[in-house]
Each structure stands twice: as C-alpha cells, then as structure tokens.
Amino acid sequence: MPRIAVTARLSIDEGELVESFARASGAGGQNIQKVETMVQLRFDARNSPSLPEAVRERLLRLAGHRATAAGEVVITAQEHRSQARNREEARARLLELLRAAAAPPPPKRRPTRPTLGSKKRRLEGKTQRGAVKRLRGKPVAD
C-alpha cells in the first residue's frame, strides 16, 4: 500500500484512511441533488500502528470535536463542487493536523530572576521619579 508522508520520519498507510461520500448541502443547483460530492474522511488514530503514542495523544487533543469517543478523527469537506477537490481538501486538512501533532511541544518556560543591577536601576529610577514629583509641590516656607 502507498504511504502518505507526514514528516521526514512519520508516514501513514493509505489503507488506514476510510472515505465515504454523501450529497453536500448548499448551493450547486441540480448538481447538488445528483452527485455525492461531500467527502467524510476517517482516520482511526487510537488503533493506528503508524503513530507513536505521544503523537497520537496530541492528535486527539488537537482534533477536538473532530475526534470521536472511539478515537477516530473525522474530517468533512464539502466546499468544492467536485468530489476529487473535496477529497484533496480533506486529505490536506488531515495532513495539516498530523503535522501539527507530530511537532514536539515547546519546552516549558523557566522563569528567570532579575539581576542585582536591574533591581538597583529600578529602585534608583523610582527614587528619581519621587524626587521630581516632590519638587512639583508647593515650596516650603522658612
């Protein structure tokens, strides 16, 4: 079976994708009433042997409402008037989702502490600002 390359190290088997077709809603005239142009692409992420566990978890989290309770990712495409273009659209969206899941999450930010010099500069600036504000007041009578 041909494989779909997600990243340089990750690819999925085309046999893992299940496509079903239905009549799309919306404008299209008589074409819409006769031709099944809507594509529903299903990918069983939970049982896929192609995905490492970390990617599988990120994919199901990123899929959100597109993921079923059984762990399938369902993508529906019906923007175009032809079945072939909707198939390409659905596969492109799945590929985009898989690439986002394959990217490792950025490391957690380690908060840094301010340096002694930056603390001193901040306090000196506050002192100077306070002095300027004091000088704006009424003069003190001797």
C-alpha positions in Angstrom: 0.0 0.0 0.0 1.2 3.5 -0.7 2.2 5.6 2.3 1.4 9.3 2.9 4.5 11.2 4.3 3.5 13.4 7.2 7.1 14.4 8.2 10.5 13.1 7.4 10.2 10.3 10.0 6.4 9.8 10.1 4.1 8.4 7.5 0.8 6.7 7.5 -0.6 3.9 5.3 -3.3 4.9 2.9 -5.2 1.8 3.9 -5.8 3.4 7.3 -7.9 6.1 5.7 -11.6 5.4 5.1 -13.5 7.7 2.8 -17.3 7.9 2.5 -19.3 10.2 0.2 -22.7 11.9 0.5 -24.6 14.7 -1.1 -23.3 18.1 0.0 -25.5 20.9 1.3 -25.6 24.4 0.0 -25.6 26.0 -3.5 -24.9 24.0 -6.6 -28.2 23.6 -8.5 -29.1 20.3 -10.0 -25.5 19.0 -9.5 -26.0 19.0 -5.7 -29.1 16.8 -6.0 -27.5 14.2 -8.1 -23.8 13.9 -7.2 -22.2 12.8 -3.9 -19.5 15.5 -3.6 -19.2 15.7 0.2 -16.3 13.6 1.5 -16.0 12.3 5.0 -12.5 11.1 5.8 -12.0 8.9 8.8 -8.6 8.0 10.4 -8.6 5.6 13.4 -5.9 7.4 15.4 -6.3 5.3 18.5 -5.5 2.0 16.7 -3.1 3.3 14.1 0.2 1.4 14.2 1.9 4.3 12.3 1.6 6.8 15.1 3.9 7.0 18.2 1.9 7.3 21.5 2.9 11.0 22.1 1.8 12.0 18.6 -1.5 10.0 19.0 -2.3 11.9 22.2 -1.5 15.3 20.7 -3.5 14.5 17.6 -6.6 13.5 19.5 -6.3 16.6 21.7 -5.8 18.9 18.6 -8.7 17.3 16.7 -11.1 18.5 19.4 -14.7 18.0 18.2 -13.5 16.1 15.1 -12.4 13.2 17.3 -14.9 10.6 18.2 -15.1 8.8 21.6 -13.6 5.7 19.8 -10.5 7.6 18.8 -11.3 8.2 15.2 -10.6 11.6 13.6 -13.4 12.6 11.2 -12.9 15.3 8.6 -15.7 16.5 6.4 -15.1 18.5 3.2 -17.8 19.9 1.0 -16.6 23.3 -0.1 -15.9 22.4 -3.7 -18.4 21.2 -6.3 -16.3 18.2 -7.3 -15.7 15.1 -5.3 -12.0 15.0 -6.3 -11.3 18.5 -5.0 -13.1 17.7 -1.7 -11.0 14.5 -1.3 -7.8 16.6 -1.8 -9.2 19.2 0.7 -10.0 16.5 3.4 -6.6 14.8 3.0 -4.8 18.2 3.2 -6.6 19.0 6.4 -5.8 15.7 7.9 -2.1 16.1 6.9 -2.0 19.6 8.4 -3.5 18.2 11.7 -1.0 15.3 11.7 1.9 17.6 11.1 0.8 19.9 14.0 0.6 16.8 16.2 4.0 15.5 15.1 5.7 18.7 16.1 7.0 18.4 19.6 5.6 20.9 22.1 7.9 23.8 23.0 9.7 23.4 26.3 8.1 25.0 29.4 9.4 28.5 30.2 11.8 28.6 33.1 11.2 31.9 34.9 14.3 33.9 35.5 15.1 36.2 38.4 16.1 39.8 38.0 19.7 40.6 38.4 21.0 42.7 41.2 21.9 45.5 38.8 18.4 45.6 37.3 16.9 45.8 40.8 19.2 48.7 41.8 18.4 50.6 38.5 14.7 50.2 39.1 14.9 51.5 42.6 17.1 54.5 41.6 14.6 55.3 38.9 11.7 55.2 41.4 13.7 57.5 43.8 14.4 60.0 41.0 10.7 60.0 39.9 9.6 60.6 43.5 12.1 63.5 43.8 10.7 65.1 40.6 7.1 64.8 42.0 8.2 66.3 45.4 9.7 69.3 43.6 6.3 69.9 41.9 4.7 70.6 45.2 4.3 74.0 47.0 7.5 75.5 48.3 8.2 75.0 51.9 8.2 78.3 53.9 11.3 79.0 56.1 
